[in-house]
């Protein structure tokens, strides 16, 4: 399991980012598409690390919503 940050991009697409995997970012026209795309990106990222015999970073992020 990985935490994903989902937010609207400047171009009207939804951006999905996995903070525990540096550079693992995707997008989609809808939230659902962005989520599906980041799932694929996470799987490919981890597969590439394993193929290169590199350690897979642990999930280490926590997120909270702060009211200001």
Gaussian input, Z-matrix of N, CA and C with variables (Angstrom, degrees):
# hf/3-21g

backbone

0 1
 N
 C     1     B1
 C     2     B2     1     A1
 N     3     B3     2     A2     1     D1
 C     4     B4     3     A3     2     D2
 C     5     B5     4     A4     3     D3
 N     6     B6     5     A5     4     D4
 C     7     B7     6     A6     5     D5
 C     8     B8     7     A7     6     D6
 N     9     B9     8     A8     7     D7
 C    10    B10     9     A9     8     D8
 C    11    B11    10    A10     9     D9
 N    12    B12    11    A11    10    D10
 C    13    B13    12    A12    11    D11
 C    14    B14    13    A13    12    D12
 N    15    B15    14    A14    13    D13
 C    16    B16    15    A15    14    D14
 C    17    B17    16    A16    15    D15
 N    18    B18    17    A17    16    D16
 C    19    B19    18    A18    17    D17
 C    20    B20    19    A19    18    D18
 N    21    B21    20    A20    19    D19
 C    22    B22    21    A21    20    D20
 C    23    B23    22    A22    21    D21
 N    24    B24    23    A23    22    D22
 C    25    B25    24    A24    23    D23
 C    26    B26    25    A25    24    D24
 N    27    B27    26    A26    25    D25
 C    28    B28    27    A27    26    D26
 C    29    B29    28    A28    27    D27
 N    30    B30    29    A29    28    D28
 C    31    B31    30    A30    29    D29
 C    32    B32    31    A31    30    D30
 N    33    B33    32    A32    31    D31
 C    34    B34    33    A33    32    D32
 C    35    B35    34    A34    33    D33
 N    36    B36    35    A35    34    D34
 C    37    B37    36    A36    35    D35
 C    38    B38    37    A37    36    D36
 N    39    B39    38    A38    37    D37
 C    40    B40    39    A39    38    D38
 C    41    B41    40    A40    39    D39
 N    42    B42    41    A41    40    D40
 C    43    B43    42    A42    41    D41
 C    44    B44    43    A43    42    D42
 N    45    B45    44    A44    43    D43
 C    46    B46    45    A45    44    D44
 C    47    B47    46    A46    45    D45
 N    48    B48    47    A47    46    D46
 C    49    B49    48    A48    47    D47
 C    50    B50    49    A49    48    D48
 N    51    B51    50    A50    49    D49
 C    52    B52    51    A51    50    D50
 C    53    B53    52    A52    51    D51
 N    54    B54    53    A53    52    D52
 C    55    B55    54    A54    53    D53
 C    56    B56    55    A55    54    D54
 N    57    B57    56    A56    55    D55
 C    58    B58    57    A57    56    D56
 C    59    B59    58    A58    57    D57
 N    60    B60    59    A59    58    D58
 C    61    B61    60    A60    59    D59
 C    62    B62    61    A61    60    D60
 N    63    B63    62    A62    61    D61
 C    64    B64    63    A63    62    D62
 C    65    B65    64    A64    63    D63
 N    66    B66    65    A65    64    D64
 C    67    B67    66    A66    65    D65
 C    68    B68    67    A67    66    D66
 N    69    B69    68    A68    67    D67
 C    70    B70    69    A69    68    D68
 C    71    B71    70    A70    69    D69
 N    72    B72    71    A71    70    D70
 C    73    B73    72    A72    71    D71
 C    74    B74    73    A73    72    D72
 N    75    B75    74    A74    73    D73
 C    76    B76    75    A75    74    D74
 C    77    B77    76    A76    75    D75
 N    78    B78    77    A77    76    D76
 C    79    B79    78    A78    77    D77
 C    80    B80    79    A79    78    D78
 N    81    B81    80    A80    79    D79
 C    82    B82    81    A81    80    D80
 C    83    B83    82    A82    81    D81
 N    84    B84    83    A83    82    D82
 C    85    B85    84    A84    83    D83
 C    86    B86    85    A85    84    D84
 N    87    B87    86    A86    85    D85
 C    88    B88    87    A87    86    D86
 C    89    B89    88    A88    87    D87
 N    90    B90    89    A89    88    D88
 C    91    B91    90    A90    89    D89
 C    92    B92    91    A91    90    D90
 N    93    B93    92    A92    91    D91
 C    94    B94    93    A93    92    D92
 C    95    B95    94    A94    93    D93
 N    96    B96    95    A95    94    D94
 C    97    B97    96    A96    95    D95
 C    98    B98    97    A97    96    D96
 N    99    B99    98    A98    97    D97
 C   100   B100    99    A99    98    D98
 C   101   B101   100   A100    99    D99
 N   102   B102   101   A101   100   D100
 C   103   B103   102   A102   101   D101
 C   104   B104   103   A103   102   D102
 N   105   B105   104   A104   103   D103
 C   106   B106   105   A105   104   D104
 C   107   B107   106   A106   105   D105
 N   108   B108   107   A107   106   D106
 C   109   B109   108   A108   107   D107
 C   110   B110   109   A109   108   D108
 N   111   B111   110   A110   109   D109
 C   112   B112   111   A111   110   D110
 C   113   B113   112   A112   111   D111
 N   114   B114   113   A113   112   D112
 C   115   B115   114   A114   113   D113
 C   116   B116   115   A115   114   D114
 N   117   B117   116   A116   115   D115
 C   118   B118   117   A117   116   D116
 C   119   B119   118   A118   117   D117
 N   120   B120   119   A119   118   D118
 C   121   B121   120   A120   119   D119
 C   122   B122   121   A121   120   D120
 N   123   B123   122   A122   121   D121
 C   124   B124   123   A123   122   D122
 C   125   B125   124   A124   123   D123
 N   126   B126   125   A125   124   D124
 C   127   B127   126   A126   125   D125
 C   128   B128   127   A127   126   D126
 N   129   B129   128   A128   127   D127
 C   130   B130   129   A129   128   D128
 C   131   B131   130   A130   129   D129
 N   132   B132   131   A131   130   D130
 C   133   B133   132   A132   131   D131
 C   134   B134   133   A133   132   D132
 N   135   B135   134   A134   133   D133
 C   136   B136   135   A135   134   D134
 C   137   B137   136   A136   135   D135
 N   138   B138   137   A137   136   D136
 C   139   B139   138   A138   137   D137
 C   140   B140   139   A139   138   D138
 N   141   B141   140   A140   139   D139
 C   142   B142   141   A141   140   D140
 C   143   B143   142   A142   141   D141
 N   144   B144   143   A143   142   D142
 C   145   B145   144   A144   143   D143
 C   146   B146   145   A145   144   D144
 N   147   B147   146   A146   145   D145
 C   148   B148   147   A147   146   D146
 C   149   B149   148   A148   147   D147
 N   150   B150   149   A149   148   D148
 C   151   B151   150   A150   149   D149
 C   152   B152   151   A151   150   D150
 N   153   B153   152   A152   151   D151
 C   154   B154   153   A153   152   D152
 C   155   B155   154   A154   153   D153
 N   156   B156   155   A155   154   D154
 C   157   B157   156   A156   155   D155
 C   158   B158   157   A157   156   D156
 N   159   B159   158   A158   157   D157
 C   160   B160   159   A159   158   D158
 C   161   B161   160   A160   159   D159
 N   162   B162   161   A161   160   D160
 C   163   B163   162   A162   161   D161
 C   164   B164   163   A163   162   D162
 N   165   B165   164   A164   163   D163
 C   166   B166   165   A165   164   D164
 C   167   B167   166   A166   165   D165
 N   168   B168   167   A167   166   D166
 C   169   B169   168   A168   167   D167
 C   170   B170   169   A169   168   D168
 N   171   B171   170   A170   169   D169
 C   172   B172   171   A171   170   D170
 C   173   B173   172   A172   171   D171
 N   174   B174   173   A173   172   D172
 C   175   B175   174   A174   173   D173
 C   176   B176   175   A175   174   D174
 N   177   B177   176   A176   175   D175
 C   178   B178   177   A177   176   D176
 C   179   B179   178   A178   177   D177
 N   180   B180   179   A179   178   D178
 C   181   B181   180   A180   179   D179
 C   182   B182   181   A181   180   D180
 N   183   B183   182   A182   181   D181
 C   184   B184   183   A183   182   D182
 C   185   B185   184   A184   183   D183
 N   186   B186   185   A185   184   D184
 C   187   B187   186   A186   185   D185
 C   188   B188   187   A187   186   D186
 N   189   B189   188   A188   187   D187
 C   190   B190   189   A189   188   D188
 C   191   B191   190   A190   189   D189
 N   192   B192   191   A191   190   D190
 C   193   B193   192   A192   191   D191
 C   194   B194   193   A193   192   D192
 N   195   B195   194   A194   193   D193
 C   196   B196   195   A195   194   D194
 C   197   B197   196   A196   195   D195
 N   198   B198   197   A197   196   D196
 C   199   B199   198   A198   197   D197
 C   200   B200   199   A199   198   D198
 N   201   B201   200   A200   199   D199
 C   202   B202   201   A201   200   D200
 C   203   B203   202   A202   201   D201

   B1=1.4500
   B2=1.5237
   B3=1.3051
   B4=1.4599
   B5=1.5208
   B6=1.3225
   B7=1.4567
   B8=1.5182
   B9=1.3111
   B10=1.4565
   B11=1.5240
   B12=1.3151
   B13=1.4588
   B14=1.5217
   B15=1.3067
   B16=1.4606
   B17=1.5211
   B18=1.3375
   B19=1.4602
   B20=1.5250
   B21=1.3443
   B22=1.4687
   B23=1.5254
   B24=1.3246
   B25=1.4563
   B26=1.5174
   B27=1.3048
   B28=1.4653
   B29=1.5253
   B30=1.3279
   B31=1.4675
   B32=1.5267
   B33=1.3421
   B34=1.4562
   B35=1.5166
   B36=1.3239
   B37=1.4534
   B38=1.5223
   B39=1.3281
   B40=1.4547
   B41=1.5195
   B42=1.3262
   B43=1.4588
   B44=1.5207
   B45=1.3183
   B46=1.4607
   B47=1.5260
   B48=1.3192
   B49=1.4542
   B50=1.5228
   B51=1.3203
   B52=1.4593
   B53=1.5268
   B54=1.3418
   B55=1.4652
   B56=1.5270
   B57=1.3267
   B58=1.4638
   B59=1.5285
   B60=1.3315
   B61=1.4594
   B62=1.5325
   B63=1.3267
   B64=1.4655
   B65=1.5274
   B66=1.3222
   B67=1.4577
   B68=1.5139
   B69=1.3180
   B70=1.4670
   B71=1.5253
   B72=1.3195
   B73=1.4624
   B74=1.5237
   B75=1.3228
   B76=1.4545
   B77=1.5238
   B78=1.3200
   B79=1.4624
   B80=1.5166
   B81=1.3124
   B82=1.4602
   B83=1.5095
   B84=1.3217
   B85=1.4636
   B86=1.5180
   B87=1.3376
   B88=1.4584
   B89=1.5312
   B90=1.3388
   B91=1.4657
   B92=1.5185
   B93=1.3285
   B94=1.4592
   B95=1.5237
   B96=1.3330
   B97=1.4574
   B98=1.5249
   B99=1.3183
   B100=1.4627
   B101=1.5280
   B102=1.3250
   B103=1.4681
   B104=1.5262
   B105=1.3201
   B106=1.4690
   B107=1.5282
   B108=1.3308
   B109=1.4650
   B110=1.5216
   B111=1.3403
   B112=1.4647
   B113=1.5176
   B114=1.3268
   B115=1.4704
   B116=1.5253
   B117=1.3272
   B118=1.4707
   B119=1.5236
   B120=1.3358
   B121=1.4632
   B122=1.5263
   B123=1.3287
   B124=1.4640
   B125=1.5263
   B126=1.3215
   B127=1.4693
   B128=1.5326
   B129=1.3208
   B130=1.4662
   B131=1.5239
   B132=1.3199
   B133=1.4658
   B134=1.5233
   B135=1.3334
   B136=1.4627
   B137=1.5284
   B138=1.3256
   B139=1.4669
   B140=1.5302
   B141=1.3294
   B142=1.4629
   B143=1.5290
   B144=1.3355
   B145=1.4645
   B146=1.5299
   B147=1.3249
   B148=1.4614
   B149=1.5272
   B150=1.3253
   B151=1.4652
   B152=1.5267
   B153=1.3207
   B154=1.4662
   B155=1.5292
   B156=1.3292
   B157=1.4713
   B158=1.5250
   B159=1.3237
   B160=1.4590
   B161=1.5244
   B162=1.3122
   B163=1.4610
   B164=1.5270
   B165=1.3080
   B166=1.4648
   B167=1.5277
   B168=1.3476
   B169=1.4710
   B170=1.5252
   B171=1.3254
   B172=1.4705
   B173=1.5243
   B174=1.3148
   B175=1.4680
   B176=1.5234
   B177=1.3226
   B178=1.4552
   B179=1.5201
   B180=1.2834
   B181=1.4485
   B182=1.5201
   B183=1.2983
   B184=1.4470
   B185=1.5231
   B186=1.2964
   B187=1.4627
   B188=1.5316
   B189=1.3017
   B190=1.4498
   B191=1.5315
   B192=1.2850
   B193=1.4519
   B194=1.5238
   B195=1.3222
   B196=1.4554
   B197=1.5204
   B198=1.3002
   B199=1.4675
   B200=1.5173
   B201=1.3266
   B202=1.4762
   B203=1.4980
   A1=109.17
   A2=115.21
   A3=121.72
   A4=108.95
   A5=115.44
   A6=119.53
   A7=108.51
   A8=114.87
   A9=121.88
   A10=108.39
   A11=115.84
   A12=122.18
   A13=106.85
   A14=116.10
   A15=122.09
   A16=108.40
   A17=116.73
   A18=119.80
   A19=110.18
   A20=116.09
   A21=119.26
   A22=110.73
   A23=115.40
   A24=120.23
   A25=111.07
   A26=115.91
   A27=121.51
   A28=112.41
   A29=116.75
   A30=120.80
   A31=113.09
   A32=117.28
   A33=120.59
   A34=114.11
   A35=117.42
   A36=121.62
   A37=109.58
   A38=116.53
   A39=122.00
   A40=108.20
   A41=116.34
   A42=122.82
   A43=108.01
   A44=116.77
   A45=122.96
   A46=107.46
   A47=115.58
   A48=121.14
   A49=109.56
   A50=116.50
   A51=122.11
   A52=107.73
   A53=118.18
   A54=121.31
   A55=115.31
   A56=118.34
   A57=119.71
   A58=112.88
   A59=116.64
   A60=121.90
   A61=107.58
   A62=117.78
   A63=121.30
   A64=113.22
   A65=115.48
   A66=121.04
   A67=114.88
   A68=117.47
   A69=120.75
   A70=108.62
   A71=115.12
   A72=122.84
   A73=108.25
   A74=116.15
   A75=120.94
   A76=108.08
   A77=116.36
   A78=120.14
   A79=109.70
   A80=115.60
   A81=121.60
   A82=110.31
   A83=116.24
   A84=121.02
   A85=111.40
   A86=116.56
   A87=122.08
   A88=108.42
   A89=116.39
   A90=119.58
   A91=110.61
   A92=115.63
   A93=120.74
   A94=111.64
   A95=116.17
   A96=120.23
   A97=110.50
   A98=117.36
   A99=120.92
   A100=110.80
   A101=116.87
   A102=120.81
   A103=110.41
   A104=117.29
   A105=120.42
   A106=110.39
   A107=116.40
   A108=120.63
   A109=112.06
   A110=118.28
   A111=119.26
   A112=110.13
   A113=118.17
   A114=119.93
   A115=110.02
   A116=116.49
   A117=120.90
   A118=110.63
   A119=116.64
   A120=120.89
   A121=111.16
   A122=117.43
   A123=121.21
   A124=109.88
   A125=116.81
   A126=120.62
   A127=110.84
   A128=117.01
   A129=121.01
   A130=111.24
   A131=116.97
   A132=122.53
   A133=109.51
   A134=116.42
   A135=121.18
   A136=110.46
   A137=117.72
   A138=121.10
   A139=110.85
   A140=117.65
   A141=121.31
   A142=110.91
   A143=116.60
   A144=119.41
   A145=110.89
   A146=115.77
   A147=120.03
   A148=111.64
   A149=116.69
   A150=120.94
   A151=110.96
   A152=116.14
   A153=121.50
   A154=112.38
   A155=116.45
   A156=123.19
   A157=112.00
   A158=115.84
   A159=122.12
   A160=109.26
   A161=115.63
   A162=120.65
   A163=110.58
   A164=115.47
   A165=121.26
   A166=106.82
   A167=117.18
   A168=119.21
   A169=111.36
   A170=116.30
   A171=118.43
   A172=110.57
   A173=115.34
   A174=120.53
   A175=105.66
   A176=117.61
   A177=119.89
   A178=113.24
   A179=117.87
   A180=120.98
   A181=111.18
   A182=115.00
   A183=122.11
   A184=107.08
   A185=116.26
   A186=119.40
   A187=108.95
   A188=114.06
   A189=121.16
   A190=108.49
   A191=116.56
   A192=121.36
   A193=106.63
   A194=115.95
   A195=121.46
   A196=108.45
   A197=116.78
   A198=121.26
   A199=108.54
   A200=116.12
   A201=120.86
   A202=108.49
   D1=140.54
   D2=179.42
   D3=-133.92
   D4=143.03
   D5=173.71
   D6=-82.02
   D7=142.03
   D8=-179.19
   D9=-128.95
   D10=137.20
   D11=174.65
   D12=-99.69
   D13=129.47
   D14=-177.35
   D15=-122.04
   D16=126.59
   D17=-179.11
   D18=-152.32
   D19=155.12
   D20=179.25
   D21=-73.69
   D22=132.13
   D23=177.50
   D24=-86.22
   D25=169.90
   D26=-178.18
   D27=-68.18
   D28=-22.27
   D29=-176.39
   D30=-92.45
   D31=7.33
   D32=-179.81
   D33=91.51
   D34=-9.01
   D35=176.19
   D36=-86.32
   D37=160.79
   D38=173.47
   D39=-92.79
   D40=134.39
   D41=179.59
   D42=-103.33
   D43=135.77
   D44=176.63
   D45=-124.26
   D46=128.81
   D47=-175.42
   D48=-132.85
   D49=139.08
   D50=178.19
   D51=-109.36
   D52=97.87
   D53=-173.89
   D54=-59.73
   D55=-29.23
   D56=-177.93
   D57=-77.38
   D58=-9.27
   D59=176.18
   D60=-120.87
   D61=91.69
   D62=-174.62
   D63=-50.93
   D64=127.79
   D65=178.76
   D66=84.61
   D67=0.30
   D68=-179.73
   D69=-87.06
   D70=95.87
   D71=-175.24
   D72=-135.45
   D73=143.94
   D74=175.23
   D75=-145.07
   D76=-178.25
   D77=179.40
   D78=-154.70
   D79=171.69
   D80=177.23
   D81=-163.85
   D82=161.25
   D83=179.46
   D84=-67.46
   D85=-29.35
   D86=178.56
   D87=-124.57
   D88=166.36
   D89=175.66
   D90=-58.74
   D91=-43.80
   D92=-178.13
   D93=-61.09
   D94=-42.59
   D95=179.07
   D96=-66.32
   D97=-40.83
   D98=178.56
   D99=-62.61
   D100=-40.46
   D101=178.83
   D102=-65.64
   D103=-44.77
   D104=178.08
   D105=-60.91
   D106=-41.30
   D107=-178.80
   D108=-68.27
   D109=-38.50
   D110=-179.82
   D111=-71.43
   D112=-31.54
   D113=175.20
   D114=-60.33
   D115=-44.16
   D116=177.44
   D117=-63.86
   D118=-42.51
   D119=-179.18
   D120=-63.71
   D121=-41.55
   D122=179.00
   D123=-63.46
   D124=-46.11
   D125=179.86
   D126=-60.51
   D127=-43.84
   D128=-179.93
   D129=-66.94
   D130=-39.99
   D131=179.17
   D132=-59.77
   D133=-51.08
   D134=-178.35
   D135=-64.92
   D136=-40.90
   D137=178.56
   D138=-61.23
   D139=-40.32
   D140=179.49
   D141=-65.75
   D142=-41.46
   D143=177.16
   D144=-61.57
   D145=-46.89
   D146=-179.23
   D147=-64.02
   D148=-38.65
   D149=178.67
   D150=-62.64
   D151=-35.38
   D152=179.45
   D153=-89.02
   D154=7.28
   D155=-179.70
   D156=57.41
   D157=40.07
   D158=177.00
   D159=-105.53
   D160=152.53
   D161=-179.55
   D162=-69.02
   D163=140.20
   D164=175.56
   D165=-88.02
   D166=121.68
   D167=-179.23
   D168=-59.50
   D169=140.43
   D170=177.30
   D171=-72.72
   D172=158.09
   D173=173.22
   D174=-73.67
   D175=118.92
   D176=-174.55
   D177=-133.41
   D178=9.82
   D179=-176.59
   D180=-100.59
   D181=146.11
   D182=170.84
   D183=-124.53
   D184=143.56
   D185=178.25
   D186=-124.91
   D187=147.11
   D188=175.27
   D189=-140.81
   D190=159.96
   D191=174.38
   D192=-104.09
   D193=129.10
   D194=-178.49
   D195=-114.56
   D196=123.89
   D197=176.65
   D198=-84.42
   D199=132.35
   D200=179.73
   D201=-122.82

